[in-house]
Amino acid sequence: MLTKEEKLNILNTILSSKGFRLSKSYSKLLKYLVEASISETKLKEYSLAIDVFDKSKDFNSSEDSSVRVYVSNLRKKLDHYYATEGRNDEYKIEIPKGHYDLVFVKNQILNAKSNLPDSKKNLTKAFIFLSAIFGLLTFFFGYMYLTQKNAENKNKFLKTSIWKNLITDKKPVLIVLGNDLFFLEKQNGEETIVRKHYINTTDEFKYYKKTHPEEKIDEITPYYFYSAINVTELPILLYKLNFGKPFKLKSSFNFSGNDTKLNDVIFFGSFRNLFSWKFLLTNSSIKYGNNPDNLYLEISVNGKKKIFKQSGEPNKEHVDYCLFRKLPGPNKNTIYMFISFFQPGLAAATNYLLNEKTLNKLTQKLKTKYGKLPEYFDVLFKTRGYSGTPFKTSIEYINKIDPQKVKLW
């Protein structure tokens, strides 16, 4: 357990950082919360309003949400601090949602489930740009190495498997990577770039602005974020399949129907960044919820609904799901979709479908159920993992897809 002096040292380190040094209001708020934690004082919104923000004694939280807004922004500033200047700090200060009492915890690597931290606009631009350059270079050299190594030893079984369309079709391959959106927010005189997991389309953005006028989100920025959930397994897929023909990369937000007519398509992403792909689930028996606090799949089987819920924390022990769909395209081409909640589900499904032993196991399951291998089908994978690494993968659901019922562009 940390001593009073250690907690104060952690506080002083944060207050001397660039993000807090220039912000008196948030420094005052954080100092007050830390001192309350040390004295084990139970905090209430009213006491914060009076002691920190100099509100009058007739303060009414139902009419004035400024305290909640400030605390919410403080969480974001702490997230940004630990993603930049404080990334090597041994301990972190966290303010659990729905509470004002903060906690000191051991610093751990942030993952896909964490909300993207806010930052000053120019700092965020630089961070995104440098991350993109580093990722592209790593991907390029990794791909070149793996492709050369695999060129002379291509697995023949792929030509007669679910991947045969990609291997034998002459159309180029388009790989669509699910991306998150950034939004420009102006509040309390500060301009930040933020991520809202539940805003994934322009229509949802307009609706959110209308229903949340207190949050000053002005526009969608042209900067996209690609998380590990969407790119980690891509080099493995390219190495295993080794198309032997051109392929292209595109973000899911910029994807259009014309792209599907000209290419065989592989989608890698999460349910929250399906964007224009959502309609491919419209006529299916599958529904999903992608609210960060309620991640689930609902599948109708023989008229009965079955719920599959993600559970646990991605950086701890958890259960994740990945839906794999093989669908007909509009121009005698094929669409492959990998959709999960977090990285472990996507990693497990990719490895399962690219391993000869497990792929043959799935093929046999489909043949047993339908008499032969269906051309198009759904598979729901369940994976148990720890700290982003999948350990056990099982098949929870398979279903033959009728191409006549698939809504195309």
Phi, psi and omega per residue, in radians:
M1 nan 2.408 -3.118
L2 -1.282 2.506 3.080
T3 -1.439 2.962 3.109
K4 -1.038 -0.759 -3.128
E5 -1.101 -0.706 3.139
E6 -1.143 -0.704 3.112
K7 -1.127 -0.713 3.119
L8 -1.172 -0.607 3.081
N9 -1.131 -0.707 3.091
I10 -1.095 -0.766 3.110
L11 -1.044 -0.843 -3.089
N12 -1.109 -0.612 3.091
T13 -1.093 -0.755 -3.141
I14 -1.179 -0.772 -3.103
L15 -1.125 -0.419 3.127
S16 -1.529 -0.066 3.128
S17 -1.294 2.832 -3.086
K18 -1.047 -0.752 -3.070
G19 -1.148 -0.505 -3.115
F20 -1.782 -0.503 -3.098
R21 -1.038 -0.560 -3.086
L22 -1.706 0.119 -3.094
S23 -2.220 1.648 -3.074
K24 -1.145 -0.695 -3.067
S25 -1.129 -0.764 -3.118
Y26 -1.317 -0.524 3.059
S27 -1.152 -0.735 3.124
K28 -1.114 -0.741 -3.140
L29 -1.119 -0.806 -3.120
L30 -1.121 -0.743 3.134
K31 -1.061 -0.729 -3.141
Y32 -1.101 -0.745 -3.127
L33 -1.162 -0.693 3.136
V34 -1.158 -0.789 -3.138
E35 -1.109 -0.615 3.079
A36 -1.172 -0.623 3.111
S37 -1.153 -0.731 -3.138
I38 -1.127 -0.711 -3.118
S39 -1.512 0.018 3.133
E40 1.006 0.689 3.088
T41 -1.502 2.221 3.115
K42 -1.349 2.134 -3.015
L43 -1.623 2.555 3.046
K44 -2.252 2.725 -3.111
E45 -1.043 -0.643 -3.108
Y46 -1.108 -0.780 -3.119
S47 -1.127 -0.636 3.076
L48 -1.118 -0.746 -3.126
A49 -1.056 -0.733 -3.089
I50 -1.341 -0.861 -2.991
D51 -1.376 -0.618 -3.035
V52 -1.730 -0.737 -3.008
F53 -1.873 0.140 3.030
D54 0.972 0.676 3.088
K55 -1.317 2.788 3.104
S56 -1.279 2.852 -3.071
K57 -1.206 -0.243 3.087
D58 -1.630 0.375 3.129
F59 -0.962 2.321 -3.132
N60 -2.194 1.935 -3.071
S61 -1.138 -0.409 3.133
S62 -1.288 -0.331 3.131
E63 -1.859 -0.346 -3.089
D64 -2.254 1.932 -3.086
S65 -1.716 0.202 -3.014
S66 -1.067 -0.616 3.139
V67 -1.125 -0.796 3.140
R68 -1.100 -0.665 3.122
V69 -1.132 -0.774 -3.139
Y70 -1.104 -0.751 -3.133
V71 -1.160 -0.693 3.097
S72 -1.075 -0.748 3.112
N73 -1.192 -0.560 3.089
L74 -1.118 -0.705 3.071
R75 -0.991 -0.765 -3.128
K76 -1.131 -0.714 3.136
K77 -1.153 -0.638 3.078
L78 -1.159 -0.728 3.089
D79 -1.012 -0.778 -3.138
H80 -1.147 -0.710 3.116
Y81 -1.038 -0.780 -3.104
Y82 -1.332 -0.228 3.037
A83 -1.565 -0.205 -3.100
T84 -2.188 -1.709 -3.056
E85 -1.080 -0.602 -3.061
G86 -1.734 0.301 -3.054
R87 -1.129 -0.384 3.139
N88 -1.796 0.127 3.100
D89 -1.134 2.481 -3.111
E90 -1.242 -0.613 -3.127
Y91 -2.136 2.677 3.096
K92 -2.090 2.620 2.967
I93 -1.755 2.204 3.117
E94 -2.195 2.548 3.062
I95 -2.046 1.735 -3.103
P96 -0.968 2.452 -3.137
K97 -1.084 2.429 -3.127
G98 1.519 0.026 -3.109
H99 -2.328 2.839 3.044
Y100 -1.979 -0.196 3.115
D101 -1.444 2.092 -3.105
L102 -1.523 2.892 3.134
V103 -2.335 2.688 3.051
F104 -1.830 2.163 -3.103
V105 -2.301 2.736 3.044
K106 -1.085 2.385 -3.125
N107 -1.250 2.281 3.083
Q108 -2.242 2.804 -3.127
I109 -1.183 2.257 3.103
L110 -1.257 2.649 -3.124
N111 -2.296 -2.895 -2.993
A112 -1.081 -0.468 -3.059
K113 -1.330 -0.426 -3.105
S114 -1.141 2.455 3.046
N115 -1.112 2.475 3.102
L116 -1.077 2.176 -3.099
P117 -1.174 2.532 3.068
D118 -1.300 2.781 3.060
S119 -2.789 2.899 3.029
K120 -1.051 2.572 -2.961
K121 -1.014 -0.855 -3.072
N122 -1.195 -0.589 3.108
L123 -1.154 -0.703 3.133
T124 -1.124 -0.745 3.115
K125 -0.994 -0.818 -3.118
A126 -1.111 -0.729 -3.140
F127 -1.083 -0.796 -3.134
I128 -1.118 -0.772 -3.098
F129 -1.092 -0.849 -3.118
L130 -1.137 -0.676 3.117
S131 -1.116 -0.720 -3.129
A132 -1.133 -0.773 3.140
I133 -1.079 -0.810 3.141
F134 -1.077 -0.771 -3.137
G135 -1.107 -0.739 -3.130
L136 -1.153 -0.726 3.123
L137 -1.131 -0.772 3.105
T138 -1.047 -0.790 3.136
F139 -1.091 -0.780 -3.071
F140 -1.089 -0.891 -3.098
F141 -1.203 -0.631 3.077
G142 -1.110 -0.745 -3.137
Y143 -1.147 -0.772 -3.135
M144 -1.046 -0.731 -3.131
Y145 -1.149 -0.855 -3.086
L146 -1.180 -0.643 3.129
T147 -1.127 -0.772 3.133
Q148 -1.101 -0.719 -3.120
K149 -1.151 -0.578 -3.039
N150 -1.615 -0.214 -2.983
A151 -1.005 -0.638 -3.058
E152 -1.588 -0.028 -3.037
N153 -2.399 0.945 -3.098
K154 -1.317 2.348 -3.114
N155 -1.214 2.056 -3.083
K156 -1.193 -0.454 -3.071
F157 -1.127 -0.393 -3.134
L158 -1.109 -0.498 -3.101
K159 -1.221 -0.292 3.117
T160 -2.049 0.255 -3.096
S161 -1.834 -2.913 3.117
I162 -1.123 -0.262 -3.099
W163 -1.624 0.034 -3.020
K164 -1.005 -0.599 -3.128
N165 -1.038 -0.739 3.128
L166 -1.189 -0.634 -3.058
I167 -1.314 -0.708 -3.007
T168 -1.688 -0.440 -3.121
D169 -1.219 2.504 -3.116
K170 -1.481 -0.166 -3.138
K171 -1.184 2.567 3.055
P172 -1.182 2.865 -3.131
V173 -1.808 2.266 3.047
L174 -1.884 2.120 3.097
I175 -1.797 2.063 -3.107
V176 -1.793 2.096 -3.123
L177 -1.746 2.175 3.098
G178 -1.115 2.308 -3.139
N179 -2.223 2.702 3.067
D180 -1.712 2.708 3.129
L181 -1.696 2.662 2.996
F182 -1.929 2.617 3.119
F183 -2.262 2.533 3.126
L184 -1.585 2.179 -3.096
E185 -2.156 2.317 3.072
K186 -2.056 2.078 -3.083
Q187 -2.703 2.368 3.114
N188 0.964 0.617 3.101
G189 1.353 0.080 -3.127
E190 -2.023 2.437 3.126
E191 -1.846 2.124 -3.098
T192 -2.294 2.802 3.022
I193 -1.904 2.188 -3.025
V194 -2.181 2.843 3.074
R195 -2.118 2.281 3.062
K196 -2.086 1.950 -3.037
H197 -1.083 -0.417 -3.078
Y198 -1.683 0.135 3.016
I199 -2.009 1.902 -3.028
N200 -2.262 -0.013 3.090
T201 -2.422 2.876 3.114
T202 -1.135 -0.594 3.104
D203 -1.151 -0.744 3.098
E204 -1.128 -0.596 3.108
F205 -1.137 -0.789 3.121
K206 -1.106 -0.714 -3.140
Y207 -1.154 -0.710 -3.124
Y208 -1.127 -0.726 3.118
K209 -1.077 -0.659 -3.117
K210 -1.224 -0.684 -3.054
T211 -1.606 -0.187 3.126
H212 -2.264 1.125 -3.095
P213 -1.126 -0.331 -3.127
E214 -1.282 -0.354 3.116
E215 -1.685 2.035 -2.984
K216 -1.502 1.141 3.077
I217 -1.582 2.034 -2.974
D218 -1.621 -0.628 -3.023
E219 -2.850 2.843 2.988
I220 -1.462 2.249 3.133
T221 -1.452 2.849 3.097
P222 -1.447 0.163 -3.095
Y223 -1.765 2.300 -3.120
Y224 -1.967 2.716 3.111
F225 -2.082 2.190 3.080
Y226 -1.886 1.965 -3.111
S227 -1.494 2.966 -3.127
A228 -1.067 -0.463 -3.128
I229 -1.009 -0.483 -3.010
N230 -1.758 -0.241 -3.020
V231 -2.188 -0.311 -3.018
T232 -1.039 -0.728 -3.053
E233 -1.556 -0.091 -3.075
L234 -1.080 -0.816 3.104
P235 -1.032 -0.585 3.119
I236 -1.135 -0.769 3.124
L237 -1.091 -0.770 -3.138
L238 -1.125 -0.650 3.121
Y239 -1.177 -0.786 -3.088
K240 -1.214 -0.774 -3.052
L241 -1.461 -0.670 3.104
N242 0.789 1.188 -2.997
F243 -0.853 -0.670 -3.067
G244 1.308 0.347 3.120
K245 -2.662 2.925 -3.065
P246 -1.076 2.593 2.984
F247 -2.440 2.702 -3.117
K248 -2.256 2.779 3.076
L249 -2.027 2.515 3.119
K250 -2.652 2.658 3.086
S251 -1.451 2.658 -3.113
S252 -1.183 -0.498 -3.126
F253 -1.205 -0.531 -3.119
N254 -1.690 0.092 -3.113
F255 -1.255 2.474 3.130
S256 -2.321 2.898 -3.128
G257 -1.080 -0.590 -3.132
N258 -1.105 -0.527 3.116
D259 -1.046 -0.601 -3.087
T260 -1.295 -0.462 -3.117
K261 -1.293 -0.449 -3.010
L262 -1.780 -0.197 -2.998
N263 -2.424 2.762 2.771
D264 -1.417 2.452 -2.945
V265 -2.151 2.417 2.989
I266 -2.142 2.175 3.094
F267 -1.846 2.233 3.033
F268 -2.068 2.073 3.108
G269 3.114 -3.000 3.130
S270 -1.860 2.933 3.132
F271 -1.081 -0.510 -3.054
R272 -1.306 -0.336 3.124
N273 -2.056 0.704 3.020
L274 -1.232 -0.546 -3.123
F275 0.867 -2.103 -3.067
S276 -1.276 -0.048 3.108
W277 -1.427 -0.159 -3.046
K278 -0.949 -0.635 -3.055
F279 -1.108 -0.357 3.139
L280 -1.213 -0.143 3.028
L281 -1.847 -0.040 -3.042
T282 -1.046 -0.831 -3.076
N283 -1.655 0.303 3.139
S284 -1.763 3.077 3.111
S285 -1.613 0.262 -3.029
I286 -1.965 2.257 3.020
K287 -2.193 2.762 -3.116
Y288 -2.519 2.752 3.023
G289 -2.142 2.211 -3.080
N290 -2.050 0.353 2.974
N291 -1.140 2.280 -3.085
P292 -0.902 -0.478 -3.129
D293 -1.644 -0.017 -3.107
N294 -2.654 1.373 -3.124
L295 -1.707 2.089 -3.072
Y296 -2.719 2.828 2.967
L297 -2.122 2.417 3.069
E298 -2.093 2.093 -3.090
I299 -2.151 2.279 3.096
S300 -1.571 2.092 3.131
V301 -2.147 2.000 -3.118
N302 0.933 0.734 3.102
G303 1.433 -0.077 3.137
K304 -1.922 2.393 -3.131
K305 -1.539 2.362 3.102
K306 -2.171 2.316 -3.090
I307 -1.825 2.310 3.064
F308 -2.083 2.046 -3.045
K309 -1.996 2.311 2.989
Q310 -1.165 2.481 -3.131
S311 -2.495 2.769 3.130
G312 1.451 -3.112 3.123
E313 -1.859 2.361 -3.118
P314 -0.998 -0.486 3.136
N315 -1.622 0.148 3.063
K316 -2.324 -2.707 3.088
E317 -1.294 2.348 -3.043
H318 -2.754 2.927 3.040
V319 -2.146 2.274 3.134
D320 -2.239 2.808 3.128
Y321 -2.245 2.582 3.044
C322 -2.363 2.224 3.089
L323 -1.689 2.144 3.055
F324 -1.867 2.248 3.136
R325 -2.205 2.294 2.972
K326 -1.965 2.034 -2.992
L327 -2.201 2.702 3.049
P328 -1.356 2.413 3.040
G329 -1.513 3.075 -3.074
P330 -1.427 -0.102 -3.042
N331 -2.377 0.878 -3.119
K332 0.963 0.631 3.085
N333 -2.088 -3.082 -3.018
T334 -2.294 2.501 3.089
I335 -2.039 2.213 3.066
Y336 -1.989 2.272 -3.109
M337 -2.181 2.221 2.978
F338 -1.958 1.978 -3.088
I339 -2.261 2.102 -3.138
S340 -2.346 3.118 3.053
F341 -1.558 -0.779 -3.130
F342 -2.378 -3.129 -3.034
Q343 -1.093 -0.730 -3.093
P344 -0.992 -0.696 3.131
G345 -1.102 -0.753 3.136
L346 -1.173 -0.742 3.132
A347 -1.090 -0.774 -3.113
A348 -1.127 -0.777 -3.130
A349 -1.135 -0.724 3.134
T350 -1.085 -0.838 -3.136
N351 -1.110 -0.671 -3.132
Y352 -1.103 -0.740 -3.051
L353 -1.475 -0.109 3.114
L354 -1.968 0.045 3.086
N355 -1.737 2.227 -3.037
E356 -1.026 -0.730 -3.087
K357 -1.143 -0.879 -3.106
T358 -1.278 -0.568 3.090
L359 -1.138 -0.707 3.078
N360 -1.137 -0.584 3.090
K361 -1.109 -0.769 3.088
L362 -1.130 -0.760 3.133
T363 -0.997 -0.738 3.136
Q364 -1.148 -0.675 3.093
K365 -1.054 -0.779 -3.132
L366 -1.164 -0.717 3.128
K367 -1.145 -0.694 3.125
T368 -1.105 -0.713 -3.093
K369 -1.344 -0.630 -3.017
Y370 -2.030 0.036 3.114
G371 1.532 -0.466 3.070
K372 -2.730 2.961 -3.141
L373 -1.264 2.013 3.120
P374 -1.123 2.592 3.101
E375 -1.207 -0.649 -3.092
Y376 -2.305 2.449 -3.052
F377 -2.896 2.908 3.011
D378 -1.936 2.540 2.981
V379 -2.393 2.268 3.053
L380 -1.860 2.093 3.120
F381 -1.750 2.419 3.012
K382 -1.983 2.311 3.135
T383 -2.308 2.416 3.013
R384 -1.804 2.360 -3.100
G385 -2.617 3.131 3.111
Y386 -2.533 2.272 3.105
S387 0.917 0.791 3.066
G388 1.421 -0.008 -3.113
T389 -1.896 2.141 3.118
P390 -1.335 2.431 -3.140
F391 -2.018 -0.622 -3.091
K392 -2.410 2.252 -3.106
T393 -2.171 2.365 3.106
S394 -2.384 2.767 3.089
I395 -1.674 2.113 -3.087
E396 -1.727 -0.378 -3.015
Y397 -2.846 2.356 2.983
I398 -2.322 2.589 -3.088
N399 -2.717 2.291 3.077
K400 -1.304 2.382 -3.133
I401 -1.802 2.237 3.054
D402 -1.444 1.990 -3.078
P403 -1.055 -0.408 3.140
Q404 -1.229 -0.356 -3.097
K405 -1.714 0.019 3.140
V406 -1.513 2.167 3.126
K407 -1.414 2.109 -3.115
L408 -1.877 2.949 3.136
W409 -1.137 nan nan
